[in-house]
Amino acid sequence: MLTINNFFILVCLFYYFLFTCKNISKYKMKKSALLIEMNYKGTKNETISEVSINDVGKILKDKFKYGDMIYLKESSEQKNFLPTKKNILENMRKIVDESKSCNEIWIHYIGHSTNLVDSRNEYCPKGLVPLDYKTEGFIFDDELKEICLSTK
């Protein structure tokens, strides 16, 4: 059984600071963010968000001095900046990989999530619902965990 939550959630948010640095002064601190937003416009699951990733990006830039920010949103006119499964996973791998050199990263997700329940209700993987979930499927928590743990 597939259930889609009808509210926005912040699913993958983590703050990663100074990974395996022996001498901070050797490195120039770089702060990067991946901001993902979907409202599923034109579908029965369409939602309206009071806060957009543009607002989050402005706060990160102005208050926390973030520099590089990648925005994935369904209103993008460029295919590689749409919040598709492929683009989300590629950009998550990229930003996590960049964190290996003593960076601070922020990943912000505004969109639906899902729980899959088997007939015995034994295993319930959780996942994000990308824009192209009907053709490409969900992004499950195990995939996100694998990407985050790849920093070692």
JOZIHU-V12446 format. One record per residue. N is the residue number from 1. PSI is psi as a letter, one per 40 degrees, with the letter a starting at -180 (NA if undefined). OMEGA is omega as a letter, one per 30 degrees, with the letter a starting at -180 (* if undefined). NEAR is the number of other C-alpha atoms within 8 Angstrom. Layout:
# JOZIHU-V12446
n=N psi=PSI omega=OMEGA near=NEAR
n=N psi=PSI omega=OMEGA near=NEAR
This chain:
# JOZIHU-V12446
n=1 psi=h omega=a near=6
n=2 psi=h omega=l near=7
n=3 psi=h omega=l near=7
n=4 psi=h omega=l near=8
n=5 psi=i omega=a near=8
n=6 psi=f omega=l near=7
n=7 psi=i omega=l near=7
n=8 psi=i omega=l near=10
n=9 psi=i omega=l near=9
n=10 psi=h omega=a near=9
n=11 psi=d omega=a near=9
n=12 psi=g omega=a near=7
n=13 psi=h omega=l near=9
n=14 psi=i omega=a near=7
n=15 psi=h omega=a near=8
n=16 psi=h omega=a near=10
n=17 psi=h omega=l near=8
n=18 psi=g omega=a near=9
n=19 psi=h omega=l near=10
n=20 psi=f omega=l near=6
n=21 psi=h omega=l near=8
n=22 psi=d omega=a near=4
n=23 psi=h omega=a near=6
n=24 psi=d omega=a near=9
n=25 psi=d omega=l near=5
n=26 psi=d omega=a near=5
n=27 psi=i omega=l near=8
n=28 psi=h omega=a near=6
n=29 psi=h omega=l near=7
n=30 psi=h omega=l near=9
n=31 psi=h omega=a near=11
n=32 psi=i omega=l near=13
n=33 psi=i omega=l near=13
n=34 psi=h omega=a near=15
n=35 psi=h omega=a near=14
n=36 psi=h omega=l near=15
n=37 psi=h omega=l near=13
n=38 psi=h omega=l near=12
n=39 psi=e omega=l near=10
n=40 psi=f omega=a near=10
n=41 psi=h omega=l near=7
n=42 psi=e omega=l near=5
n=43 psi=i omega=l near=6
n=44 psi=e omega=l near=4
n=45 psi=e omega=a near=7
n=46 psi=h omega=l near=9
n=47 psi=i omega=l near=10
n=48 psi=h omega=a near=5
n=49 psi=h omega=l near=7
n=50 psi=d omega=l near=4
n=51 psi=h omega=l near=6
n=52 psi=i omega=l near=8
n=53 psi=e omega=l near=12
n=54 psi=d omega=l near=6
n=55 psi=d omega=l near=8
n=56 psi=d omega=l near=10
n=57 psi=d omega=l near=10
n=58 psi=d omega=l near=8
n=59 psi=d omega=a near=9
n=60 psi=d omega=a near=10
n=61 psi=d omega=a near=10
n=62 psi=d omega=a near=8
n=63 psi=d omega=a near=6
n=64 psi=e omega=l near=7
n=65 psi=f omega=l near=8
n=66 psi=i omega=a near=12
n=67 psi=c omega=a near=8
n=68 psi=h omega=l near=7
n=69 psi=h omega=l near=10
n=70 psi=h omega=l near=7
n=71 psi=h omega=l near=9
n=72 psi=h omega=l near=14
n=73 psi=i omega=a near=11
n=74 psi=e omega=l near=11
n=75 psi=e omega=a near=5
n=76 psi=h omega=l near=9
n=77 psi=e omega=l near=6
n=78 psi=h omega=a near=6
n=79 psi=d omega=a near=6
n=80 psi=e omega=l near=5
n=81 psi=e omega=l near=11
n=82 psi=i omega=a near=14
n=83 psi=g omega=l near=14
n=84 psi=i omega=l near=10
n=85 psi=d omega=a near=14
n=86 psi=d omega=a near=6
n=87 psi=d omega=l near=12
n=88 psi=d omega=a near=12
n=89 psi=d omega=l near=8
n=90 psi=d omega=a near=8
n=91 psi=d omega=l near=9
n=92 psi=d omega=l near=10
n=93 psi=d omega=a near=9
n=94 psi=d omega=a near=8
n=95 psi=d omega=l near=12
n=96 psi=d omega=l near=13
n=97 psi=d omega=l near=9
n=98 psi=d omega=a near=8
n=99 psi=e omega=a near=13
n=100 psi=d omega=a near=10
n=101 psi=f omega=l near=8
n=102 psi=f omega=l near=14
n=103 psi=i omega=l near=15
n=104 psi=h omega=a near=13
n=105 psi=i omega=l near=15
n=106 psi=h omega=l near=11
n=107 psi=h omega=a near=12
n=108 psi=h omega=a near=13
n=109 psi=h omega=l near=12
n=110 psi=h omega=a near=12
n=111 psi=a omega=a near=15
n=112 psi=i omega=l near=13
n=113 psi=i omega=a near=12
n=114 psi=i omega=l near=12
n=115 psi=h omega=l near=11
n=116 psi=h omega=a near=11
n=117 psi=h omega=l near=12
n=118 psi=i omega=a near=9
n=119 psi=d omega=l near=6
n=120 psi=e omega=l near=5
n=121 psi=f omega=a near=7
n=122 psi=d omega=a near=7
n=123 psi=h omega=a near=7
n=124 psi=g omega=l near=9
n=125 psi=i omega=l near=9
n=126 psi=i omega=a near=10
n=127 psi=i omega=l near=11
n=128 psi=i omega=a near=13
n=129 psi=g omega=l near=12
n=130 psi=i omega=a near=14
n=131 psi=d omega=a near=11
n=132 psi=f omega=a near=9
n=133 psi=d omega=a near=11
n=134 psi=d omega=a near=5
n=135 psi=d omega=a near=5
n=136 psi=e omega=l near=7
n=137 psi=a omega=a near=10
n=138 psi=i omega=l near=10
n=139 psi=h omega=a near=11
n=140 psi=i omega=a near=10
n=141 psi=d omega=l near=10
n=142 psi=d omega=l near=6
n=143 psi=d omega=l near=8
n=144 psi=d omega=l near=9
n=145 psi=d omega=l near=8
n=146 psi=d omega=l near=8
n=147 psi=d omega=a near=11
n=148 psi=d omega=a near=8
n=149 psi=e omega=a near=7
n=150 psi=e omega=a near=8
n=151 psi=e omega=a near=9
n=152 psi=NA omega=* near=3
